[in-house]
Amino acid sequence: MINTVIIRGLFEFVQQLILVAIAKNLPIKLVVATQADEAPRYQALITASLTCRQFTLDAQLKPDYSQADSLIIGNLVPLAADGDASGDLKATLPLFRSFVNDAMGAGFNGKIVLAGSNDAVLSVLAAKFSGIDHSKVIGVGTLPQSRLLEQLLRQQLSVGPADVRAFVVGTAAAHLISWSRSYIGPAPVMTYLANQDISFGMDEMTAATDQIDDATMITNQTLSVLALVQILNAFYAQTPFIGTVTNIQASGDDDQLVGLSSPVLISANGLKRMADMVLSDEEQKEYAEIAGQVREELARVTAGELDEDAKAQ
């Protein structure tokens, strides 16, 4: 059975996903929830999708949300050129709330995948607005960074695709590389620094860190699309994996819910936390600081500071 996935987002992002889905013949029916003036932009892509054996594509003004297994929400507004994440969130919130409420009101009861910015905050709000189980609310999070880091390490050390596990955790904007829990073969990455027989040292580690920390990573739509495709394959192509996606978890002494990227199992059922993430003391401190930033942003949303609709009422 081919599952229906509904997506809402800016054209450039949705277009990239469609092109990859066509090339890979993803086993899904992708329905774009579009505006009337946007629908003609998808016609050529819909025609191209007819060449696929499994993947099908449609663009609809009013999709049947009750038939969808997943709902993908990308950025709903163009991101601010100055990188103002709070401004982006403020502009997004009314549209986000309306879209989620409309989908739930129309009978949607599947998985929600957040593929835009601010997914650490929006994941918690999506669960709150929809009432959907936390295991079915997933953000792309730092998965693009983790995927890139693993590939950088593979290339540097000339090892196979299954020989490296590296984890970037936190949020896409405020993240940390968990070097203490990143492995090459049977040993942590850090143990290779003292090995004079391989071409990997502090310079290479710093170069990899700089590339992952590059501010353009946050707006690199292609990296996000490729990570999203891996998630969709886990859902619909029987290829589960453990990856650093945004998931809802308790934070702080009061166990307040926040969205943070950490290693979890992604499969057809959504996500599942296999075990608590164990970081080094310094990494755990930084991770807690990132969680605190998400808590502060959620508090601002709750107080109405970033919600124009709430202020107007």
N, C-alpha and C positions, 0 to 999 in steps of 0.2 A: 504494500500500500504506500502510495506517495503522500507524504504529509504536506499540509499547507502551512506556509510561513508568511506572515504579513509584515511588511517593513514600512516604516515612515521615517523620512530623513531628507536631507538636502540632496539635490539631483546628482552632484558630482560623486558623493559617497555611494549612493544607491547604484549609480551607473557602474562604478568600479566593482561592486559586489556582483552585479549582473554579469559583467564581462568574465569575471573569474568563474562564476557559477556555470556559464555557458561552456567555457573552456574545459572545465572539470566535469561537466555533465552531472552536477549535484542531484541527488535523488530527492528533490523537493519541488513543490509548486510554490513559486514566489509570487506573492501578490503585493504590488506597490499601492499603498494607501495614498492617493495623490489628489491634488487640487485640479479643477477643471482646466485651468490654463497650463498645467504641467503635463497632462495626459499625452498630448501629441509628441512630446519629447521622447517618450518611451516606445513609440510605434516601431521604429527601426529595430530596437532591441527585441521587441516581442516577435517580430518577423524572424530575426536571427535565431531566436530560441527554438523555433520550429524545427531546426536541424538536430536538436538534441533528442536522444532516446528517452531520457528520464526527466531532465529538467524542463519545467514549463514556467512561463512568465505571463503575468497579466497586470494591468494597471486599472484600478477601480476607485471611483469616488466614494463608494460605500461598501467596503468589503464585508463579507460575512464572517465576523469575528468568532462566531460560535463554532465554525469549522476549522479554525486555526489551531495548530499545535504549539506554535511559537509566535511571539510578537517581538520584532526587532525595532528598537527606537534609537535612531542616530541623532545627530545634532539637529534641532528643530529651527535654529536660527544661526546665521553666520557668526563665527567666533570673532570677538573683538580683536582688531589688529594689534592693540597694545597688550594683549594677553591678560585682560582683566577677567579672571575666572568668576569673580562674584557678579560682575556685570553680565556675563554670559548666563549665569545661573538665574539671575533676576529676570532676564528676558525670556528664558526657557520655561520657567515654572508655570505660568498660566497655560501655555500651550501643552506642556507635559501633563499637567493635572487633567486638562480637558480631554486629551487623547486617551489617557489611561481610563478615565471614567467612562468615556464613550465606548471603549472596547469592552470593559466589564459590563456595562449596561446592555451591550449587545450579545452577551453570553460567552465572552472569552473566558477560558479556564485552563490556559496552558502555561508555557514557560515565557518569561519576559527576559529579553537579552538587551542590555544597554550598551550601545556601541558608540556613544558620543562622549563629550567632556563631562566632568562633574559626576561620573557614575558612582563615585563613593557616596555622595549625598543622595543622588536620585534613586539608587538601589533601595535605600531605606524608605524613601517616599513612595516608590512604586509598590513595595510590600504593604505600606500603610494604606495607600489609596485603593489597592486592589484586594487586599485580604489574602493574596496568594501565599502559599507556603514559602518560607525563605529558601528552601532548596530549589525552587523554581525561578528565583530572581538572580540573574547572573550579569555581571558587567565585564566587558573586555579587559578593563583594568590595565595591569602591567604585563599582560600576556605578550603584547608586541615586543616590549623590552626584553623579556625573558627569552623569547624565541631568537631575537637578534643576538643577545649575549651568548647563547649557546652556539650559534653559528660562528660568531667571531672566535670563540675558543676552539671550536673544531678546526677552523682554518689555520689558526695559529699553531696548533699542536699536531695537525695532520692526522686526526683520528676519525673514527667512523661516526655516523649519525646517532648511534645509540650509546656512544661512549661519554657523552657530556650531559650533566644535569646542572643547570644554573637557575637561580631564582632571584627575580627582582620583585620585591614586595612593597606594600604600602598603597600609594595611589600613583596614577600616571604622572601627575604634576609634582608630587612629593614622595619620592621613592628611595629605597636603598637596595643595594645589591647584597644579598646574604652570602658573602664569600665563605662564611663558616659552614654553610650547608650546601655549597655548590661543589660538585664532584666531577672529576675526570677519571673514568674507570673506577677503580676501587678506593681511591684516595681523595681527600678534600683538595680543592684547587691550591690552597695555601701551602700544602706540603711540596708542591712542585717548584716553589720559589727557590728552594735550596738545592735543586737538582741541576748540576752544571752540564748535564748531558742533553738537555732539551732547551729549545729557544723560547723560554717563557720566564719572565721575571717581573719586577715591579714596573718597568717601563711599559711592558705589554699589558699588565693589569691596569695601569693608569690610563693607557690609551683606550682600552675597552670601557672603562668607567666613564671617561670623557664622552665617548660616543653615545653611551646609554643616557647620560645626563644632558645631552644636547637638547635645548629647548624645542627644537623643531620636531623632536620625537612625538610630542603631544599632538601636533597637527598633521602628522604624516598619515594620511588617510589610507595609503596603500598598505602600510604595515598593519593598520587596524583591520582592514578588510581581510588580509591573509590570516590574522588571528581569529577573526570571526568565522572564516571558512573552516578552520580547524574545530571550532566549537560546533558548527553545524554538522560536520562530519562525525563528531562524537555523538550528536543527537540522532542522526539519520543514516549513517553509513557503518554502524557497529565498530567505531574506532575510538573507544574511550581513552582518556589520557589524564594524567595529573598535571595541572598547570596553574599558573598564578592569575586566576580571574578574580574579579571583585565579588565578594560574598559577604553576607550580613553576619556580623559577629558581635559578641558582647565586649564592651571596652570599659576600663576604669573600675573603681571600687563599687560603683552603682550599677555596673553591667549594662550601661546604656548601649543601644544598638547603633553600630556604625557600619559603613561599607568599606572594606579594605581588601586589597589583593593579597592572597596567601595561597599556598599549594593545596588544591582540593581535587577530587576526582570529578571529571565531567563525563557524563554518559547520557544515554537516552532518557534517563529519569531526572536529569537535571544535575545538580552538584551534591557531593557528599564529602564531608570532612573526615578523612581517614584517621588522622591523629592530630593532636595539637602541635603547632609549629614550634620548634625549639630553636631559638637564636642565641648567639653569643650575648653576653651581658650588655655590651655596647650597642649591638644591633637591636636588642630588645628595648633599650632605652630610646633609641631613635624611632623604632616602630611605635612605641607608646606616644611619642611626641606627634607623629603623623596622625595617629588616632585622635589625639587631642585637637588637632586642626579640623578634622572632620566633625568632631563633636561641636566645636565652636560654630562651624558653618550650619550645621543642623539646628543649633540653638537660634541662630539668626533667622532661619526659615520659620521655625516655630513661633518666634516673636513677631513675625510679619515684616521684618526688615527687608527681605528680598522678594516679597510677594506683593506685587502691585494690586492684585485683586483683593487680597486681605485688607490692604490699607483703604481701599475704596469702599469697603462694606461698613 
